[in-house]
Amino acid sequence: MADLKNPNIIKAKGFLFLALAIGSGALAVVEDRKWVEVILIAIAIWSGARFYYFLFYVLEKYVDPNQKYAGVLTMLQELLKAKK
């Protein structure tokens, strides 16, 4: 599969992810109505997104600009190699 290069398609893909997140979150609230669980799930999603941002933006820009990771598994492999 080729990489996306069209900016409009990339933006549309981002908005589809947003629509999925909002839709699934709304369905979870309507279906369950246990606000403690909703808040905990929201915190888990937010902190997971922040951790992902930390891994692939903060570490690359501020810690080691020479390292570019293709994903979480690649990053973990590099970290394990560095420890040896």
C-alpha positions as CSV (number, residue, x, y, z in Angstrom):
1,M,0.0,0.0,0.0
2,A,1.4,3.4,-0.9
3,D,1.7,6.3,1.5
4,L,-0.9,9.0,1.5
5,K,0.3,12.2,-0.1
6,N,-2.9,14.1,-0.7
7,P,-3.4,16.6,2.1
8,N,-7.1,16.6,1.8
9,I,-7.3,12.8,2.2
10,I,-5.0,13.0,5.2
11,K,-7.2,15.6,6.8
12,A,-10.3,13.6,6.0
13,K,-8.8,10.5,7.6
14,G,-8.0,12.6,10.7
15,F,-11.6,13.8,10.9
16,L,-12.9,10.3,10.5
17,F,-10.8,9.2,13.5
18,L,-12.3,12.2,15.4
19,A,-15.8,11.1,14.4
20,L,-15.2,7.6,15.5
21,A,-13.9,8.8,18.9
22,I,-16.8,11.1,19.5
23,G,-19.4,8.5,18.2
24,S,-18.0,5.6,20.3
25,G,-17.7,7.9,23.4
26,A,-21.2,9.1,23.0
27,L,-22.5,5.6,22.6
28,A,-20.6,4.5,25.7
29,V,-22.2,7.3,27.7
30,V,-25.7,6.7,26.4
31,E,-25.5,2.9,26.8
32,D,-23.9,2.7,30.2
33,R,-24.5,5.9,32.1
34,K,-21.9,5.1,34.8
35,W,-20.1,8.4,34.9
36,V,-17.2,7.1,36.9
37,E,-16.4,4.6,34.2
38,V,-16.8,7.3,31.5
39,I,-14.4,9.6,33.3
40,L,-11.8,6.8,33.8
41,I,-12.0,5.8,30.2
42,A,-11.6,9.5,29.2
43,I,-8.5,9.8,31.4
44,A,-7.1,6.6,30.0
45,I,-7.5,7.8,26.4
46,W,-6.1,11.2,27.1
47,S,-3.1,9.9,29.0
48,G,-2.5,7.3,26.3
49,A,-2.5,10.0,23.6
50,R,-0.1,12.1,25.6
51,F,2.2,9.2,26.1
52,Y,2.2,8.5,22.4
53,Y,3.0,12.2,21.7
54,F,5.8,12.0,24.3
55,L,7.3,9.0,22.6
56,F,7.3,10.2,19.1
57,Y,7.6,14.0,19.4
58,V,9.2,15.0,22.6
59,L,11.8,12.3,22.6
60,E,12.7,13.0,19.0
61,K,12.7,16.8,19.2
62,Y,14.3,17.3,22.6
63,V,16.1,14.1,23.7
64,D,17.6,12.5,20.6
65,P,16.9,14.2,17.3
66,N,18.9,11.5,15.4
67,Q,16.4,8.7,16.4
68,K,13.4,8.3,14.2
69,Y,11.1,5.5,15.2
70,A,8.6,3.7,12.9
71,G,6.4,2.7,15.8
72,V,6.3,1.6,19.4
73,L,7.9,-1.8,18.8
74,T,10.8,-0.3,16.8
75,M,11.4,2.2,19.7
76,L,11.4,-0.6,22.2
77,Q,13.8,-2.6,20.1
78,E,16.2,0.4,20.0
79,L,15.9,0.9,23.7
80,L,16.7,-2.7,24.4
81,K,19.7,-2.6,22.1
82,A,21.0,0.5,23.8
83,K,20.9,-1.2,27.2
84,K,23.1,-4.1,26.0
